[in-house]
């Protein structure tokens, strides 16, 4: 279906536009290779066999000025780990009410993070990609509307945004529906500094493939435990607070993103990171430390009596295993280098170490060529 949609879009691009709109094309991409340093552990989805598809992708963006404040933007992205099937990541109309205020409608990026506006454009930041231990939302776009307003307060530029929409996504083994997404974003740029915060709330429904376990709990006096293992219009929220300093010599950023899905196995997330970089001409060296911390919701589960019934104890044991796999603390650090050897291409090399509670410290090495065109 995605291929058919893409071919249809190409066919439409050949149709003359009665509005005679000028279409401007741009693109970006990354060719990434990576290998984990242990033959038994996968780190950031890399194994001990060198892999070039996992982090590689290319995207093409088209922008058309339809005059009188109206414009259209379309972005198509193809990822190696999706077998290079193209998908529309952006497809929206934008209307400029005045030079400082516009409205967007359609498919667009939802700004969870400090780098959300150019999340895929690796050329725009120092990492090969933002740490997946922190930037871990399973989706990054919504279908909906947004209002964007910016203004000056003295020497500071203030950017205010409000989004509303929904999104469906498939992980390959499970499908999820997210409705009533509301996101508010505020950022202030003052000189070399940027301060940013966002808050997002939503309703999520889905299936983690735990149907048998959920059904077993429904046949006990504690069906609420089964409900906690599933997602049925559960309320979720995500808060982000970030600060960035970049004077083209030194770079510093810190970001903290607590989030939760209430009364769900998803539970509470409290990831954070701090990153520092130093430029030496066309080369930059950087280091990042952070932590991915997750705690599955288990309050109703803890109220189930133990040692009363053998069958119930077996069910408790199976559920405990699921909860344990969704409760962990994983500190990580990375060091890397970026070399801008070409006006539109950069070479990046990174080493990342993740401390898994049961497996100890595990490392992965990645290298990438990133470009804009």
BALOBA-1460 file (C-alpha; in Angstrom, 3 decimals):
// residues 373
<rec num="1" residu="x" x="0.000" y="0.000" z="0.000"/>
<rec num="2" residu="x" x="2.828" y="2.408" z="0.829"/>
<rec num="3" residu="x" x="4.443" y="1.753" z="-2.553"/>
<rec num="4" residu="x" x="1.165" y="2.366" z="-4.347"/>
<rec num="5" residu="x" x="0.725" y="5.640" z="-2.475"/>
<rec num="6" residu="x" x="4.225" y="6.708" z="-3.432"/>
<rec num="7" residu="x" x="3.712" y="5.860" z="-7.100"/>
<rec num="8" residu="x" x="0.448" y="7.778" z="-7.072"/>
<rec num="9" residu="x" x="2.230" y="10.795" z="-5.628"/>
<rec num="10" residu="x" x="4.826" y="10.627" z="-8.390"/>
<rec num="11" residu="x" x="2.107" y="10.429" z="-10.988"/>
<rec num="12" residu="x" x="0.354" y="13.447" z="-9.531"/>
<rec num="13" residu="x" x="3.598" y="15.382" z="-9.612"/>
<rec num="14" residu="x" x="3.502" y="15.175" z="-13.400"/>
<rec num="15" residu="x" x="0.080" y="16.831" z="-13.581"/>
<rec num="16" residu="x" x="0.273" y="20.556" z="-14.462"/>
<rec num="17" residu="x" x="-0.641" y="22.815" z="-11.542"/>
<rec num="18" residu="x" x="-3.286" y="25.319" z="-12.471"/>
<rec num="19" residu="x" x="-2.000" y="27.604" z="-9.749"/>
<rec num="20" residu="x" x="1.457" y="27.511" z="-11.366"/>
<rec num="21" residu="x" x="3.013" y="27.076" z="-7.940"/>
<rec num="22" residu="x" x="6.787" y="26.872" z="-7.865"/>
<rec num="23" residu="x" x="7.891" y="23.683" z="-6.104"/>
<rec num="24" residu="x" x="11.203" y="23.655" z="-4.251"/>
<rec num="25" residu="x" x="12.811" y="20.299" z="-3.481"/>
<rec num="26" residu="x" x="15.324" y="19.463" z="-0.787"/>
<rec num="27" residu="x" x="16.517" y="16.286" z="0.823"/>
<rec num="28" residu="x" x="18.684" y="14.686" z="3.464"/>
<rec num="29" residu="x" x="19.925" y="11.261" z="4.377"/>
<rec num="30" residu="x" x="22.236" y="9.086" z="6.421"/>
<rec num="31" residu="x" x="24.234" y="5.987" z="5.517"/>
<rec num="32" residu="x" x="24.994" y="4.305" z="8.828"/>
<rec num="33" residu="x" x="27.017" y="1.246" z="9.714"/>
<rec num="34" residu="x" x="27.128" y="-0.295" z="13.158"/>
<rec num="35" residu="x" x="28.307" y="-3.342" z="15.066"/>
<rec num="36" residu="x" x="27.782" y="-4.491" z="18.657"/>
<rec num="37" residu="x" x="30.901" y="-5.620" z="20.521"/>
<rec num="38" residu="x" x="29.329" y="-8.715" z="22.112"/>
<rec num="39" residu="x" x="28.183" y="-11.740" z="20.137"/>
<rec num="40" residu="x" x="25.234" y="-12.415" z="22.442"/>
<rec num="41" residu="x" x="23.751" y="-8.959" z="23.020"/>
<rec num="42" residu="x" x="21.908" y="-6.547" z="20.734"/>
<rec num="43" residu="x" x="22.682" y="-2.881" z="21.455"/>
<rec num="44" residu="x" x="20.513" y="-0.210" z="19.804"/>
<rec num="45" residu="x" x="19.287" y="-3.016" z="17.510"/>
<rec num="46" residu="x" x="22.827" y="-3.817" z="16.334"/>
<rec num="47" residu="x" x="24.357" y="-7.298" z="16.657"/>
<rec num="48" residu="x" x="27.940" y="-8.515" z="16.244"/>
<rec num="49" residu="x" x="27.454" y="-8.618" z="12.457"/>
<rec num="50" residu="x" x="28.119" y="-5.247" z="10.871"/>
<rec num="51" residu="x" x="24.830" y="-3.757" z="9.667"/>
<rec num="52" residu="x" x="24.246" y="-0.925" z="7.203"/>
<rec num="53" residu="x" x="20.435" y="-0.935" z="6.951"/>
<rec num="54" residu="x" x="19.387" y="-0.369" z="10.568"/>
<rec num="55" residu="x" x="20.099" y="3.357" z="10.850"/>
<rec num="56" residu="x" x="20.228" y="4.362" z="7.182"/>
<rec num="57" residu="x" x="17.549" y="6.393" z="5.451"/>
<rec num="58" residu="x" x="16.865" y="9.047" z="2.835"/>
<rec num="59" residu="x" x="14.118" y="11.667" z="2.662"/>
<rec num="60" residu="x" x="12.859" y="14.070" z="0.023"/>
<rec num="61" residu="x" x="10.891" y="17.211" z="0.869"/>
<rec num="62" residu="x" x="8.833" y="19.391" z="-1.463"/>
<rec num="63" residu="x" x="7.610" y="22.889" z="-0.617"/>
<rec num="64" residu="x" x="5.177" y="24.890" z="-2.739"/>
<rec num="65" residu="x" x="4.210" y="28.526" z="-2.197"/>
<rec num="66" residu="x" x="0.543" y="28.743" z="-3.231"/>
<rec num="67" residu="x" x="0.547" y="32.556" z="-2.739"/>
<rec num="68" residu="x" x="-1.600" y="34.709" z="-0.457"/>
<rec num="69" residu="x" x="-0.109" y="33.109" z="2.652"/>
<rec num="70" residu="x" x="-0.879" y="29.503" z="1.678"/>
<rec num="71" residu="x" x="1.793" y="26.837" z="1.184"/>
<rec num="72" residu="x" x="2.055" y="23.058" z="0.988"/>
<rec num="73" residu="x" x="4.795" y="20.794" z="2.347"/>
<rec num="74" residu="x" x="5.299" y="17.087" z="1.651"/>
<rec num="75" residu="x" x="8.081" y="14.878" z="2.977"/>
<rec num="76" residu="x" x="8.683" y="11.261" z="1.985"/>
<rec num="77" residu="x" x="11.121" y="9.088" z="3.946"/>
<rec num="78" residu="x" x="12.500" y="5.608" z="3.264"/>
<rec num="79" residu="x" x="14.333" y="3.697" z="5.994"/>
<rec num="80" residu="x" x="16.651" y="0.770" z="5.572"/>
<rec num="81" residu="x" x="15.123" y="-1.094" z="8.512"/>
<rec num="82" residu="x" x="11.738" y="-0.855" z="6.754"/>
<rec num="83" residu="x" x="13.210" y="-2.416" z="3.579"/>
<rec num="84" residu="x" x="13.307" y="1.082" z="2.037"/>
<rec num="85" residu="x" x="9.523" y="1.325" z="1.751"/>
<rec num="86" residu="x" x="8.689" y="5.028" z="1.373"/>
<rec num="87" residu="x" x="6.186" y="6.675" z="3.682"/>
<rec num="88" residu="x" x="4.728" y="10.160" z="4.022"/>
<rec num="89" residu="x" x="6.087" y="11.665" z="7.225"/>
<rec num="90" residu="x" x="4.841" y="15.184" z="6.424"/>
<rec num="91" residu="x" x="1.921" y="16.239" z="4.243"/>
<rec num="92" residu="x" x="0.329" y="19.474" z="5.366"/>
<rec num="93" residu="x" x="-1.023" y="22.828" z="4.293"/>
<rec num="94" residu="x" x="0.151" y="25.973" z="6.045"/>
<rec num="95" residu="x" x="-1.604" y="29.340" z="6.140"/>
<rec num="96" residu="x" x="0.271" y="32.432" z="7.280"/>
<rec num="97" residu="x" x="-2.097" y="34.721" z="9.142"/>
<rec num="98" residu="x" x="0.714" y="37.245" z="9.562"/>
<rec num="99" residu="x" x="4.521" y="36.998" z="9.487"/>
<rec num="100" residu="x" x="4.594" y="35.746" z="13.077"/>
<rec num="101" residu="x" x="1.586" y="33.423" z="13.146"/>
<rec num="102" residu="x" x="0.590" y="30.477" z="10.995"/>
<rec num="103" residu="x" x="-1.750" y="27.488" z="11.067"/>
<rec num="104" residu="x" x="-0.883" y="24.013" z="9.762"/>
<rec num="105" residu="x" x="-3.267" y="21.169" z="8.904"/>
<rec num="106" residu="x" x="-2.374" y="17.652" z="7.840"/>
<rec num="107" residu="x" x="0.380" y="15.180" z="8.679"/>
<rec num="108" residu="x" x="3.209" y="16.841" z="10.555"/>
<rec num="109" residu="x" x="5.942" y="16.280" z="13.109"/>
<rec num="110" residu="x" x="4.850" y="16.449" z="16.729"/>
<rec num="111" residu="x" x="7.536" y="18.265" z="18.725"/>
<rec num="112" residu="x" x="8.211" y="16.000" z="21.684"/>
<rec num="113" residu="x" x="11.891" y="16.859" z="21.939"/>
<rec num="114" residu="x" x="14.488" y="19.612" z="21.682"/>
<rec num="115" residu="x" x="15.521" y="18.331" z="18.245"/>
<rec num="116" residu="x" x="12.061" y="17.319" z="17.013"/>
<rec num="117" residu="x" x="11.891" y="19.860" z="14.176"/>
<rec num="118" residu="x" x="14.851" y="18.201" z="12.447"/>
<rec num="119" residu="x" x="14.875" y="14.815" z="14.143"/>
<rec num="120" residu="x" x="15.843" y="12.943" z="10.961"/>
<rec num="121" residu="x" x="18.334" y="15.516" z="9.697"/>
<rec num="122" residu="x" x="21.511" y="14.112" z="11.232"/>
<rec num="123" residu="x" x="23.525" y="16.824" z="9.494"/>
<rec num="124" residu="x" x="21.859" y="19.371" z="11.820"/>
<rec num="125" residu="x" x="23.328" y="18.016" z="15.089"/>
<rec num="126" residu="x" x="26.412" y="16.298" z="16.475"/>
<rec num="127" residu="x" x="25.225" y="12.713" z="17.071"/>
<rec num="128" residu="x" x="24.547" y="10.173" z="14.352"/>
<rec num="129" residu="x" x="21.047" y="10.179" z="15.853"/>
<rec num="130" residu="x" x="19.755" y="11.392" z="19.225"/>
<rec num="131" residu="x" x="20.205" y="8.727" z="21.935"/>
<rec num="132" residu="x" x="17.402" y="6.183" z="21.567"/>
<rec num="133" residu="x" x="17.502" y="5.606" z="25.325"/>
<rec num="134" residu="x" x="16.029" y="9.112" z="25.685"/>
<rec num="135" residu="x" x="14.332" y="9.867" z="22.350"/>
<rec num="136" residu="x" x="12.197" y="6.744" z="22.513"/>
<rec num="137" residu="x" x="8.644" y="7.724" z="21.554"/>
<rec num="138" residu="x" x="7.326" y="5.011" z="19.169"/>
<rec num="139" residu="x" x="5.907" y="7.658" z="16.809"/>
<rec num="140" residu="x" x="6.975" y="11.135" z="15.768"/>
<rec num="141" residu="x" x="4.177" y="12.431" z="13.487"/>
<rec num="142" residu="x" x="0.447" y="13.083" z="13.838"/>
<rec num="143" residu="x" x="-2.520" y="13.796" z="11.613"/>
<rec num="144" residu="x" x="-4.061" y="17.000" z="12.869"/>
<rec num="145" residu="x" x="-3.835" y="20.759" z="13.154"/>
<rec num="146" residu="x" x="-1.394" y="23.162" z="14.758"/>
<rec num="147" residu="x" x="-0.977" y="26.844" z="15.460"/>
<rec num="148" residu="x" x="2.526" y="28.344" z="15.588"/>
<rec num="149" residu="x" x="3.232" y="31.826" z="16.883"/>
<rec num="150" residu="x" x="6.548" y="33.595" z="17.455"/>
<rec num="151" residu="x" x="7.330" y="37.043" z="18.805"/>
<rec num="152" residu="x" x="10.120" y="39.045" z="20.383"/>
<rec num="153" residu="x" x="10.446" y="40.044" z="24.015"/>
<rec num="154" residu="x" x="13.395" y="42.396" z="24.090"/>
<rec num="155" residu="x" x="16.321" y="40.498" z="22.569"/>
<rec num="156" residu="x" x="14.659" y="37.109" z="23.101"/>
<rec num="157" residu="x" x="12.679" y="35.230" z="20.440"/>
<rec num="158" residu="x" x="9.689" y="33.335" z="21.863"/>
<rec num="159" residu="x" x="8.072" y="30.455" z="19.957"/>
<rec num="160" residu="x" x="4.670" y="29.116" z="21.071"/>
<rec num="161" residu="x" x="2.941" y="26.107" z="19.487"/>
<rec num="162" residu="x" x="-0.213" y="24.094" z="20.063"/>
<rec num="163" residu="x" x="-1.012" y="20.765" z="18.358"/>
<rec num="164" residu="x" x="-4.056" y="18.501" z="18.212"/>
<rec num="165" residu="x" x="-4.419" y="15.217" z="16.339"/>
<rec num="166" residu="x" x="-4.177" y="11.451" z="16.319"/>
<rec num="167" residu="x" x="-1.877" y="8.695" z="15.093"/>
<rec num="168" residu="x" x="-1.975" y="4.955" z="14.369"/>
<rec num="169" residu="x" x="1.214" y="2.928" z="14.205"/>
<rec num="170" residu="x" x="2.352" y="-0.670" z="13.944"/>
<rec num="171" residu="x" x="5.479" y="-2.074" z="15.594"/>
<rec num="172" residu="x" x="5.439" y="-5.210" z="13.463"/>
<rec num="173" residu="x" x="3.969" y="-7.355" z="16.252"/>
<rec num="174" residu="x" x="1.389" y="-4.974" z="17.739"/>
<rec num="175" residu="x" x="-0.876" y="-2.149" z="16.584"/>
<rec num="176" residu="x" x="-1.713" y="0.979" z="18.524"/>
<rec num="177" residu="x" x="-4.180" y="3.851" z="18.218"/>
<rec num="178" residu="x" x="-3.470" y="7.201" z="19.848"/>
<rec num="179" residu="x" x="-6.306" y="9.711" z="19.996"/>
<rec num="180" residu="x" x="-6.918" y="13.189" z="21.381"/>
<rec num="181" residu="x" x="-3.254" y="14.137" z="21.255"/>
<rec num="182" residu="x" x="-2.796" y="17.647" z="22.644"/>
<rec num="183" residu="x" x="0.680" y="19.133" z="22.764"/>
<rec num="184" residu="x" x="1.800" y="22.577" z="23.913"/>
<rec num="185" residu="x" x="5.337" y="23.792" z="23.225"/>
<rec num="186" residu="x" x="7.194" y="26.896" z="24.354"/>
<rec num="187" residu="x" x="10.772" y="27.852" z="23.564"/>
<rec num="188" residu="x" x="12.880" y="30.945" z="24.128"/>
<rec num="189" residu="x" x="16.011" y="31.754" z="22.159"/>
<rec num="190" residu="x" x="18.324" y="34.337" z="23.686"/>
<rec num="191" residu="x" x="21.714" y="34.767" z="22.105"/>
<rec num="192" residu="x" x="23.522" y="31.440" z="22.154"/>
<rec num="193" residu="x" x="20.932" y="29.933" z="24.528"/>
<rec num="194" residu="x" x="17.689" y="28.071" z="23.844"/>
<rec num="195" residu="x" x="15.286" y="27.085" z="26.630"/>
<rec num="196" residu="x" x="12.412" y="24.765" z="25.752"/>
<rec num="197" residu="x" x="9.560" y="22.880" z="27.374"/>
<rec num="198" residu="x" x="6.654" y="20.857" z="26.038"/>
<rec num="199" residu="x" x="3.725" y="18.952" z="27.485"/>
<rec num="200" residu="x" x="1.762" y="16.297" z="25.600"/>
<rec num="201" residu="x" x="-1.267" y="14.318" z="26.683"/>
<rec num="202" residu="x" x="-3.098" y="11.574" z="24.786"/>
<rec num="203" residu="x" x="-5.279" y="8.462" z="24.923"/>
<rec num="204" residu="x" x="-3.707" y="5.195" z="23.773"/>
<rec num="205" residu="x" x="-5.178" y="1.804" z="22.931"/>
<rec num="206" residu="x" x="-3.293" y="-1.267" z="21.785"/>
<rec num="207" residu="x" x="-2.238" y="-4.835" z="22.325"/>
<rec num="208" residu="x" x="1.166" y="-5.985" z="23.603"/>
<rec num="209" residu="x" x="0.507" y="-9.592" z="22.625"/>
<rec num="210" residu="x" x="-0.389" y="-10.577" z="26.192"/>
<rec num="211" residu="x" x="-3.920" y="-11.744" z="25.378"/>
<rec num="212" residu="x" x="-3.608" y="-15.121" z="27.096"/>
<rec num="213" residu="x" x="-2.244" y="-13.573" z="30.263"/>
<rec num="214" residu="x" x="-4.934" y="-10.891" z="30.257"/>
<rec num="215" residu="x" x="-7.621" y="-13.517" z="29.720"/>
<rec num="216" residu="x" x="-6.295" y="-15.635" z="32.570"/>
<rec num="217" residu="x" x="-6.561" y="-12.720" z="34.995"/>
<rec num="218" residu="x" x="-10.113" y="-12.054" z="33.841"/>
<rec num="219" residu="x" x="-11.036" y="-15.486" z="35.201"/>
<rec num="220" residu="x" x="-9.771" y="-14.591" z="38.689"/>
<rec num="221" residu="x" x="-11.153" y="-12.244" z="41.354"/>
<rec num="222" residu="x" x="-8.506" y="-9.739" z="40.169"/>
<rec num="223" residu="x" x="-9.393" y="-8.877" z="36.536"/>
<rec num="224" residu="x" x="-7.997" y="-5.362" z="37.049"/>
<rec num="225" residu="x" x="-4.485" y="-6.841" z="36.889"/>
<rec num="226" residu="x" x="-5.254" y="-8.050" z="33.362"/>
<rec num="227" residu="x" x="-6.531" y="-4.602" z="32.436"/>
<rec num="228" residu="x" x="-3.235" y="-3.108" z="33.606"/>
<rec num="229" residu="x" x="-1.393" y="-5.366" z="31.121"/>
<rec num="230" residu="x" x="-3.361" y="-3.964" z="28.223"/>
<rec num="231" residu="x" x="-4.002" y="-0.555" z="26.704"/>
<rec num="232" residu="x" x="-7.613" y="0.540" z="26.381"/>
<rec num="233" residu="x" x="-8.001" y="4.299" z="25.992"/>
<rec num="234" residu="x" x="-5.484" y="4.766" z="28.787"/>
<rec num="235" residu="x" x="-4.331" y="8.304" z="29.545"/>
<rec num="236" residu="x" x="-0.730" y="9.161" z="28.800"/>
<rec num="237" residu="x" x="1.406" y="12.238" z="29.214"/>
<rec num="238" residu="x" x="4.911" y="13.418" z="28.339"/>
<rec num="239" residu="x" x="6.754" y="16.396" z="29.775"/>
<rec num="240" residu="x" x="9.991" y="17.705" z="28.293"/>
<rec num="241" residu="x" x="12.402" y="20.299" z="29.664"/>
<rec num="242" residu="x" x="15.541" y="21.157" z="27.736"/>
<rec num="243" residu="x" x="18.316" y="23.723" z="27.480"/>
<rec num="244" residu="x" x="20.825" y="24.216" z="24.663"/>
<rec num="245" residu="x" x="23.934" y="26.418" z="24.446"/>
<rec num="246" residu="x" x="25.857" y="26.617" z="21.162"/>
<rec num="247" residu="x" x="28.295" y="29.414" z="20.311"/>
<rec num="248" residu="x" x="29.861" y="27.506" z="17.366"/>
<rec num="249" residu="x" x="32.837" y="26.699" z="19.609"/>
<rec num="250" residu="x" x="31.328" y="24.914" z="22.609"/>
<rec num="251" residu="x" x="28.036" y="23.038" z="22.732"/>
<rec num="252" residu="x" x="26.094" y="22.073" z="25.841"/>
<rec num="253" residu="x" x="22.642" y="20.556" z="26.147"/>
<rec num="254" residu="x" x="20.566" y="18.901" z="28.829"/>
<rec num="255" residu="x" x="17.156" y="17.314" z="28.458"/>
<rec num="256" residu="x" x="14.771" y="15.581" z="30.857"/>
<rec num="257" residu="x" x="11.599" y="13.835" z="29.663"/>
<rec num="258" residu="x" x="9.407" y="12.174" z="32.288"/>
<rec num="259" residu="x" x="6.356" y="10.443" z="30.824"/>
<rec num="260" residu="x" x="3.717" y="7.955" z="31.905"/>
<rec num="261" residu="x" x="0.743" y="5.916" z="30.770"/>
<rec num="262" residu="x" x="-1.545" y="5.668" z="33.786"/>
<rec num="263" residu="x" x="-2.413" y="2.234" z="35.192"/>
<rec num="264" residu="x" x="-0.631" y="0.436" z="32.380"/>
<rec num="265" residu="x" x="2.294" y="-1.897" z="31.942"/>
<rec num="266" residu="x" x="3.954" y="1.012" z="30.129"/>
<rec num="267" residu="x" x="4.212" y="2.735" z="33.485"/>
<rec num="268" residu="x" x="6.575" y="5.644" z="34.162"/>
<rec num="269" residu="x" x="9.552" y="6.728" z="32.039"/>
<rec num="270" residu="x" x="12.138" y="9.175" z="33.387"/>
<rec num="271" residu="x" x="14.956" y="9.430" z="30.811"/>
<rec num="272" residu="x" x="17.516" y="12.240" z="30.848"/>
<rec num="273" residu="x" x="20.812" y="13.179" z="29.198"/>
<rec num="274" residu="x" x="23.606" y="15.770" z="29.230"/>
<rec num="275" residu="x" x="25.861" y="16.347" z="26.225"/>
<rec num="276" residu="x" x="28.965" y="18.485" z="25.696"/>
<rec num="277" residu="x" x="30.850" y="19.179" z="22.465"/>
<rec num="278" residu="x" x="33.937" y="21.143" z="21.395"/>
<rec num="279" residu="x" x="34.764" y="22.240" z="17.850"/>
<rec num="280" residu="x" x="38.274" y="22.341" z="16.398"/>
<rec num="281" residu="x" x="37.901" y="23.824" z="12.937"/>
<rec num="282" residu="x" x="35.897" y="21.386" z="10.817"/>
<rec num="283" residu="x" x="36.033" y="18.666" z="13.498"/>
<rec num="284" residu="x" x="33.916" y="18.325" z="16.607"/>
<rec num="285" residu="x" x="34.402" y="15.961" z="19.557"/>
<rec num="286" residu="x" x="31.508" y="15.279" z="21.914"/>
<rec num="287" residu="x" x="30.446" y="13.190" z="24.892"/>
<rec num="288" residu="x" x="27.004" y="12.348" z="26.260"/>
<rec num="289" residu="x" x="25.837" y="10.717" z="29.494"/>
<rec num="290" residu="x" x="22.301" y="9.808" z="30.460"/>
<rec num="291" residu="x" x="19.906" y="7.245" z="31.817"/>
<rec num="292" residu="x" x="16.857" y="5.363" z="30.628"/>
<rec num="293" residu="x" x="14.650" y="4.487" z="33.597"/>
<rec num="294" residu="x" x="11.320" y="2.653" z="33.315"/>
<rec num="295" residu="x" x="8.980" y="1.387" z="36.014"/>
<rec num="296" residu="x" x="5.958" y="-0.682" z="35.016"/>
<rec num="297" residu="x" x="2.701" y="0.021" z="36.868"/>
<rec num="298" residu="x" x="2.126" y="-2.759" z="39.437"/>
<rec num="299" residu="x" x="0.021" y="-1.356" z="42.286"/>
<rec num="300" residu="x" x="-2.995" y="-3.603" z="41.616"/>
<rec num="301" residu="x" x="-0.698" y="-6.585" z="41.035"/>
<rec num="302" residu="x" x="0.970" y="-6.144" z="44.427"/>
<rec num="303" residu="x" x="-2.422" y="-6.371" z="46.145"/>
<rec num="304" residu="x" x="-3.002" y="-9.940" z="44.905"/>
<rec num="305" residu="x" x="-2.470" y="-12.413" z="47.815"/>
<rec num="306" residu="x" x="0.405" y="-14.881" z="47.482"/>
<rec num="307" residu="x" x="0.481" y="-18.498" z="48.611"/>
<rec num="308" residu="x" x="-3.296" y="-18.939" z="48.588"/>
<rec num="309" residu="x" x="-3.741" y="-20.942" z="45.392"/>
<rec num="310" residu="x" x="-1.150" y="-22.775" z="43.270"/>
<rec num="311" residu="x" x="-2.781" y="-21.727" z="40.013"/>
<rec num="312" residu="x" x="-2.900" y="-18.102" z="41.097"/>
<rec num="313" residu="x" x="0.748" y="-18.280" z="42.174"/>
<rec num="314" residu="x" x="1.723" y="-19.569" z="38.730"/>
<rec num="315" residu="x" x="-0.154" y="-16.680" z="37.153"/>
<rec num="316" residu="x" x="1.591" y="-14.264" z="39.513"/>
<rec num="317" residu="x" x="4.974" y="-15.676" z="38.494"/>
<rec num="318" residu="x" x="4.262" y="-15.271" z="34.792"/>
<rec num="319" residu="x" x="3.055" y="-11.706" z="35.306"/>
<rec num="320" residu="x" x="6.048" y="-10.834" z="37.467"/>
<rec num="321" residu="x" x="8.306" y="-11.819" z="34.593"/>
<rec num="322" residu="x" x="6.510" y="-9.435" z="32.239"/>
<rec num="323" residu="x" x="6.652" y="-6.592" z="34.761"/>
<rec num="324" residu="x" x="10.353" y="-7.201" z="35.437"/>
<rec num="325" residu="x" x="11.146" y="-6.975" z="31.722"/>
<rec num="326" residu="x" x="9.440" y="-3.570" z="31.680"/>
<rec num="327" residu="x" x="11.151" y="-2.245" z="34.818"/>
<rec num="328" residu="x" x="14.803" y="-1.294" z="34.540"/>
<rec num="329" residu="x" x="17.458" y="1.404" z="34.874"/>
<rec num="330" residu="x" x="20.002" y="1.696" z="32.051"/>
<rec num="331" residu="x" x="22.755" y="4.294" z="32.359"/>
<rec num="332" residu="x" x="24.608" y="5.008" z="29.129"/>
<rec num="333" residu="x" x="27.383" y="7.140" z="27.753"/>
<rec num="334" residu="x" x="28.717" y="7.872" z="24.288"/>
<rec num="335" residu="x" x="31.728" y="9.595" z="22.787"/>
<rec num="336" residu="x" x="31.970" y="10.670" z="19.208"/>
<rec num="337" residu="x" x="33.513" y="12.741" z="16.468"/>
<rec num="338" residu="x" x="32.061" y="14.732" z="13.591"/>
<rec num="339" residu="x" x="34.185" y="15.834" z="10.615"/>
<rec num="340" residu="x" x="32.679" y="18.276" z="8.103"/>
<rec num="341" residu="x" x="34.934" y="17.398" z="5.191"/>
<rec num="342" residu="x" x="32.481" y="18.662" z="2.530"/>
<rec num="343" residu="x" x="30.074" y="21.632" z="2.385"/>
<rec num="344" residu="x" x="27.044" y="19.306" z="2.526"/>
<rec num="345" residu="x" x="28.420" y="16.015" z="3.886"/>
<rec num="346" residu="x" x="29.797" y="15.077" z="7.308"/>
<rec num="347" residu="x" x="31.489" y="11.934" z="8.596"/>
<rec num="348" residu="x" x="30.497" y="10.811" z="12.097"/>
<rec num="349" residu="x" x="31.913" y="8.098" z="14.359"/>
<rec num="350" residu="x" x="30.469" y="7.130" z="17.763"/>
<rec num="351" residu="x" x="30.990" y="4.618" z="20.529"/>
<rec num="352" residu="x" x="28.087" y="4.001" z="22.928"/>
<rec num="353" residu="x" x="28.095" y="1.954" z="26.115"/>
<rec num="354" residu="x" x="24.836" y="0.855" z="27.761"/>
<rec num="355" residu="x" x="24.759" y="-0.702" z="31.250"/>
<rec num="356" residu="x" x="22.138" y="-3.468" z="31.209"/>
<rec num="357" residu="x" x="21.228" y="-4.615" z="34.703"/>
<rec num="358" residu="x" x="21.478" y="-8.339" z="33.899"/>
<rec num="359" residu="x" x="24.089" y="-8.236" z="31.139"/>
<rec num="360" residu="x" x="26.485" y="-5.565" z="32.340"/>
<rec num="361" residu="x" x="28.131" y="-2.950" z="30.130"/>
<rec num="362" residu="x" x="27.631" y="-3.477" z="26.404"/>
<rec num="363" residu="x" x="29.056" y="-1.417" z="23.592"/>
<rec num="364" residu="x" x="28.260" y="-0.523" z="19.998"/>
<rec num="365" residu="x" x="30.329" y="1.318" z="17.386"/>
<rec num="366" residu="x" x="28.621" y="3.317" z="14.624"/>
<rec num="367" residu="x" x="29.895" y="5.355" z="11.730"/>
<rec num="368" residu="x" x="27.864" y="7.418" z="9.280"/>
<rec num="369" residu="x" x="27.960" y="9.678" z="6.278"/>
<rec num="370" residu="x" x="25.210" y="12.295" z="6.635"/>
<rec num="371" residu="x" x="24.134" y="14.791" z="4.025"/>
<rec num="372" residu="x" x="21.694" y="17.481" z="3.000"/>
<rec num="373" residu="x" x="20.932" y="18.281" z="-0.614"/>
